């Protein structure tokens, strides 16, 4: 079994899921993966969450233990010898610490960008309000207000599809792909009452995603999250998926 490279908590995951033309993702698709569709639809997700109690190889890194992340991602699968592996590909991951961006981009070939970020989490009566903000020329924000009670993710639901992807894939070149495993228990979600998304998608993520600014998400939910572990073997060794 692969050793744990990174251990942390992912908490209060705000997720907005948009239907997108699969052709827009062709240039991002890693070698030997294919798009993983849900009911025939191709999704990209805007995800904001907290990284908490982060440890690298068992050790906390000063000033890099607790921080926000916002990412735009889509869903793929890879046919391995023992069956299909379902995973995610990140268009871009935004974090507030330059050191995180430097390591992710130079060592792991991920597409991270450092931006000023902020977040809030408030409980008022039976309501829970969570907001993530990040600044690129202007502030972008993603806010959800939900009932302050957890419910189990339903079998065969879109929440299950979005959250039950346990591999990460990174395009290293036209014929090279790295993979890493992320493990966590099945999550619970808070019933969403309302949300507000104010994001300049073109400015943050590129021209091809600009239309999302005026697009209504197919679904929005707020997951509590859990302790997660990123397994070291595949991520560190940059395993090549052979042709």
One Martini backbone bead per residue (centre of mass of N, CA, C, O) as a GRO file, in nm:
protein
  243
    1UNK     BB    1   0.097   0.036   0.022
    2UNK     BB    2   0.078   0.353   0.001
    3UNK     BB    3   0.200   0.626   0.123
    4UNK     BB    4   0.166   0.910   0.305
    5UNK     BB    5   0.212   1.246   0.209
    6UNK     BB    6  -0.077   1.377   0.281
    7UNK     BB    7  -0.244   1.541   0.563
    8UNK     BB    8  -0.591   1.639   0.614
    9UNK     BB    9  -0.853   1.880   0.604
   10UNK     BB   10  -1.168   1.890   0.441
   11UNK     BB   11  -1.379   2.183   0.460
   12UNK     BB   12  -1.648   2.322   0.352
   13UNK     BB   13  -1.767   2.228   0.055
   14UNK     BB   14  -1.816   2.427  -0.218
   15UNK     BB   15  -2.046   2.333  -0.492
   16UNK     BB   16  -2.045   2.400  -0.848
   17UNK     BB   17  -2.235   2.258  -1.125
   18UNK     BB   18  -2.151   2.239  -1.472
   19UNK     BB   19  -2.250   2.235  -1.791
   20UNK     BB   20  -2.042   2.114  -2.066
   21UNK     BB   21  -1.857   2.114  -2.338
   22UNK     BB   22  -1.634   1.869  -2.407
   23UNK     BB   23  -1.448   2.025  -2.614
   24UNK     BB   24  -1.332   2.234  -2.397
   25UNK     BB   25  -1.145   1.981  -2.260
   26UNK     BB   26  -0.938   1.852  -2.457
   27UNK     BB   27  -0.662   2.007  -2.372
   28UNK     BB   28  -0.684   1.882  -2.058
   29UNK     BB   29  -0.665   1.588  -2.133
   30UNK     BB   30  -0.527   1.316  -2.030
   31UNK     BB   31  -0.358   1.057  -2.098
   32UNK     BB   32  -0.566   0.779  -2.073
   33UNK     BB   33  -0.825   0.951  -2.061
   34UNK     BB   34  -1.175   1.011  -1.983
   35UNK     BB   35  -1.470   1.126  -1.971
   36UNK     BB   36  -1.694   1.165  -1.694
   37UNK     BB   37  -2.025   1.101  -1.700
   38UNK     BB   38  -2.358   1.238  -1.611
   39UNK     BB   39  -2.618   1.152  -1.770
   40UNK     BB   40  -2.451   1.260  -2.038
   41UNK     BB   41  -2.289   1.476  -1.871
   42UNK     BB   42  -2.066   1.751  -1.854
   43UNK     BB   43  -1.849   1.850  -1.586
   44UNK     BB   44  -1.795   2.140  -1.391
   45UNK     BB   45  -1.623   2.260  -1.086
   46UNK     BB   46  -1.676   2.478  -0.824
   47UNK     BB   47  -1.432   2.489  -0.548
   48UNK     BB   48  -1.461   2.550  -0.196
   49UNK     BB   49  -1.211   2.532   0.077
   50UNK     BB   50  -1.060   2.385   0.365
   51UNK     BB   51  -0.737   2.370   0.488
   52UNK     BB   52  -0.654   2.147   0.762
   53UNK     BB   53  -0.406   2.021   0.938
   54UNK     BB   54  -0.144   2.017   0.773
   55UNK     BB   55   0.062   1.736   0.653
   56UNK     BB   56   0.402   1.655   0.568
   57UNK     BB   57   0.508   1.365   0.639
   58UNK     BB   58   0.381   1.435   0.945
   59UNK     BB   59   0.440   1.753   0.906
   60UNK     BB   60   0.416   2.066   0.993
   61UNK     BB   61   0.389   2.378   0.819
   62UNK     BB   62   0.469   2.678   0.862
   63UNK     BB   63   0.197   2.876   0.754
   64UNK     BB   64   0.065   2.579   0.609
   65UNK     BB   65  -0.201   2.453   0.763
   66UNK     BB   66  -0.416   2.696   0.708
   67UNK     BB   67  -0.635   2.717   0.413
   68UNK     BB   68  -0.743   2.816   0.115
   69UNK     BB   69  -0.945   2.679  -0.164
   70UNK     BB   70  -0.980   2.715  -0.526
   71UNK     BB   71  -1.149   2.529  -0.788
   72UNK     BB   72  -1.129   2.392  -1.123
   73UNK     BB   73  -1.311   2.099  -1.239
   74UNK     BB   74  -1.297   1.761  -1.370
   75UNK     BB   75  -1.410   1.439  -1.510
   76UNK     BB   76  -1.256   1.112  -1.494
   77UNK     BB   77  -1.121   0.810  -1.657
   78UNK     BB   78  -0.931   0.497  -1.597
   79UNK     BB   79  -0.800   0.208  -1.748
   80UNK     BB   80  -0.716  -0.048  -1.557
   81UNK     BB   81  -0.635  -0.367  -1.471
   82UNK     BB   82  -0.870  -0.344  -1.220
   83UNK     BB   83  -1.013  -0.105  -1.363
   84UNK     BB   84  -1.182   0.170  -1.292
   85UNK     BB   85  -1.074   0.510  -1.256
   86UNK     BB   86  -1.190   0.783  -1.066
   87UNK     BB   87  -1.141   1.137  -1.150
   88UNK     BB   88  -0.949   1.441  -1.150
   89UNK     BB   89  -0.917   1.767  -1.312
   90UNK     BB   90  -0.728   2.064  -1.308
   91UNK     BB   91  -0.738   2.381  -1.423
   92UNK     BB   92  -0.737   2.534  -1.130
   93UNK     BB   93  -0.548   2.643  -0.834
   94UNK     BB   94  -0.626   2.836  -0.543
   95UNK     BB   95  -0.394   3.016  -0.330
   96UNK     BB   96  -0.232   3.217  -0.060
   97UNK     BB   97   0.055   3.062  -0.105
   98UNK     BB   98   0.350   3.067  -0.278
   99UNK     BB   99   0.475   2.793  -0.190
  100UNK     BB  100   0.249   2.614  -0.297
  101UNK     BB  101   0.274   2.696  -0.593
  102UNK     BB  102   0.570   2.623  -0.642
  103UNK     BB  103   0.557   2.321  -0.578
  104UNK     BB  104   0.321   2.235  -0.763
  105UNK     BB  105   0.448   2.344  -1.037
  106UNK     BB  106   0.753   2.224  -1.022
  107UNK     BB  107   0.700   1.922  -0.914
  108UNK     BB  108   0.376   1.849  -1.027
  109UNK     BB  109   0.246   2.018  -1.269
  110UNK     BB  110   0.054   2.214  -1.165
  111UNK     BB  111  -0.222   2.470  -1.164
  112UNK     BB  112  -0.120   2.726  -0.982
  113UNK     BB  113  -0.245   3.020  -0.789
  114UNK     BB  114  -0.181   3.325  -0.641
  115UNK     BB  115  -0.407   3.471  -0.398
  116UNK     BB  116  -0.611   3.659  -0.248
  117UNK     BB  117  -0.782   3.550   0.056
  118UNK     BB  118  -1.111   3.443   0.188
  119UNK     BB  119  -1.332   3.370   0.476
  120UNK     BB  120  -1.653   3.229   0.596
  121UNK     BB  121  -1.823   3.105   0.910
  122UNK     BB  122  -2.176   3.090   0.993
  123UNK     BB  123  -2.404   3.077   1.273
  124UNK     BB  124  -2.773   3.113   1.246
  125UNK     BB  125  -2.925   2.922   1.415
  126UNK     BB  126  -3.025   2.699   1.145
  127UNK     BB  127  -2.783   2.844   0.995
  128UNK     BB  128  -2.537   2.815   0.727
  129UNK     BB  129  -2.251   3.023   0.636
  130UNK     BB  130  -2.051   3.017   0.331
  131UNK     BB  131  -1.737   3.181   0.224
  132UNK     BB  132  -1.550   3.258  -0.079
  133UNK     BB  133  -1.245   3.450  -0.154
  134UNK     BB  134  -1.094   3.608  -0.456
  135UNK     BB  135  -0.815   3.798  -0.605
  136UNK     BB  136  -0.843   3.938  -0.952
  137UNK     BB  137  -0.854   4.272  -0.943
  138UNK     BB  138  -1.110   4.132  -0.823
  139UNK     BB  139  -1.357   4.015  -0.640
  140UNK     BB  140  -1.442   3.684  -0.564
  141UNK     BB  141  -1.747   3.476  -0.509
  142UNK     BB  142  -1.874   3.207  -0.275
  143UNK     BB  143  -2.207   3.145  -0.154
  144UNK     BB  144  -2.362   2.962   0.124
  145UNK     BB  145  -2.689   2.866   0.237
  146UNK     BB  146  -2.778   2.646   0.511
  147UNK     BB  147  -2.864   2.389   0.680
  148UNK     BB  148  -2.770   2.290   1.021
  149UNK     BB  149  -2.763   1.983   0.874
  150UNK     BB  150  -2.688   1.653   0.829
  151UNK     BB  151  -2.671   1.447   0.533
  152UNK     BB  152  -2.690   1.182   0.338
  153UNK     BB  153  -2.571   1.062   0.062
  154UNK     BB  154  -2.715   0.955  -0.213
  155UNK     BB  155  -2.785   0.708  -0.409
  156UNK     BB  156  -2.731   0.819  -0.735
  157UNK     BB  157  -2.625   1.099  -0.702
  158UNK     BB  158  -2.463   1.390  -0.773
  159UNK     BB  159  -2.301   1.397  -0.511
  160UNK     BB  160  -2.172   1.124  -0.552
  161UNK     BB  161  -2.030   1.178  -0.818
  162UNK     BB  162  -1.854   1.422  -0.728
  163UNK     BB  163  -1.718   1.282  -0.455
  164UNK     BB  164  -1.650   0.981  -0.601
  165UNK     BB  165  -1.333   1.082  -0.656
  166UNK     BB  166  -0.997   0.918  -0.597
  167UNK     BB  167  -0.842   1.069  -0.835
  168UNK     BB  168  -0.550   1.220  -0.979
  169UNK     BB  169  -0.489   1.409  -1.286
  170UNK     BB  170  -0.193   1.485  -1.491
  171UNK     BB  171  -0.066   1.673  -1.746
  172UNK     BB  172   0.270   1.626  -1.892
  173UNK     BB  173   0.172   1.544  -2.184
  174UNK     BB  174   0.075   1.381  -2.465
  175UNK     BB  175   0.210   1.086  -2.316
  176UNK     BB  176   0.167   1.199  -2.008
  177UNK     BB  177   0.068   1.072  -1.677
  178UNK     BB  178  -0.042   1.149  -1.361
  179UNK     BB  179  -0.105   0.980  -1.040
  180UNK     BB  180  -0.335   1.002  -0.754
  181UNK     BB  181  -0.443   0.929  -0.426
  182UNK     BB  182  -0.759   0.985  -0.253
  183UNK     BB  183  -0.865   0.954   0.086
  184UNK     BB  184  -1.209   0.903   0.206
  185UNK     BB  185  -1.492   0.925   0.336
  186UNK     BB  186  -1.808   0.951   0.331
  187UNK     BB  187  -2.007   1.215   0.282
  188UNK     BB  188  -2.174   1.505   0.395
  189UNK     BB  189  -2.464   1.726   0.379
  190UNK     BB  190  -2.606   2.044   0.329
  191UNK     BB  191  -2.892   2.198   0.289
  192UNK     BB  192  -2.971   2.413   0.042
  193UNK     BB  193  -3.111   2.747   0.016
  194UNK     BB  194  -2.867   2.938  -0.091
  195UNK     BB  195  -2.688   3.135  -0.351
  196UNK     BB  196  -2.365   3.299  -0.455
  197UNK     BB  197  -2.212   3.392  -0.775
  198UNK     BB  198  -1.903   3.599  -0.817
  199UNK     BB  199  -1.745   3.537  -1.127
  200UNK     BB  200  -1.457   3.585  -1.336
  201UNK     BB  201  -1.387   3.337  -1.540
  202UNK     BB  202  -1.204   3.459  -1.757
  203UNK     BB  203  -0.990   3.591  -1.570
  204UNK     BB  204  -0.925   3.323  -1.401
  205UNK     BB  205  -0.961   3.066  -1.641
  206UNK     BB  206  -1.053   3.177  -1.917
  207UNK     BB  207  -1.222   3.221  -2.210
  208UNK     BB  208  -1.371   2.934  -2.227
  209UNK     BB  209  -1.513   3.012  -1.923
  210UNK     BB  210  -1.685   3.281  -1.941
  211UNK     BB  211  -1.990   3.172  -1.962
  212UNK     BB  212  -2.029   3.098  -1.651
  213UNK     BB  213  -2.121   3.374  -1.538
  214UNK     BB  214  -2.428   3.319  -1.686
  215UNK     BB  215  -2.451   3.042  -1.554
  216UNK     BB  216  -2.643   2.786  -1.433
  217UNK     BB  217  -2.626   2.559  -1.215
  218UNK     BB  218  -2.722   2.234  -1.177
  219UNK     BB  219  -2.561   2.234  -0.894
  220UNK     BB  220  -2.563   2.282  -0.525
  221UNK     BB  221  -2.322   2.219  -0.256
  222UNK     BB  222  -2.255   2.121   0.099
  223UNK     BB  223  -1.973   1.985   0.242
  224UNK     BB  224  -1.803   1.884   0.520
  225UNK     BB  225  -1.609   1.651   0.518
  226UNK     BB  226  -1.257   1.552   0.602
  227UNK     BB  227  -1.028   1.343   0.630
  228UNK     BB  228  -0.726   1.326   0.432
  229UNK     BB  229  -0.534   1.132   0.182
  230UNK     BB  230  -0.224   1.147   0.013
  231UNK     BB  231  -0.063   0.946  -0.192
  232UNK     BB  232   0.275   0.911  -0.277
  233UNK     BB  233   0.367   0.728  -0.508
  234UNK     BB  234   0.231   0.855  -0.770
  235UNK     BB  235   0.295   1.154  -0.718
  236UNK     BB  236   0.608   1.149  -0.683
  237UNK     BB  237   0.681   0.946  -0.938
  238UNK     BB  238   0.526   1.004  -1.194
  239UNK     BB  239   0.340   0.817  -1.337
  240UNK     BB  240   0.322   0.641  -1.639
  241UNK     BB  241   0.087   0.607  -1.884
  242UNK     BB  242   0.076   0.383  -2.104
  243UNK     BB  243   0.018   0.321  -2.451
   0.00000   0.00000   0.00000
